């Protein structure tokens, strides 16, 4: 259960507490690779504009190929 409050006995939300997924705080190997790779590609040099950053993100995702994913999956 997720309860964010200073008083652990008092629920602040209107809805029921949210059940956390068992792996929610952990990244899978694939997710760890994916976000690390994209970040590295996007920030090789600082983006100059928002549009430039968006374009770099698209290009980074498009550059990921099947062999890269197979290598990560093991």
Secondary structure, DSSP 4 states (H G I P E B T S, - for coil): -B--SSSTT---SSSPPBPPPTTTTS--HHHHHHHHHHHHHHTSS--SSHHHHHHHHHHHHHT--HHHHHHHH-
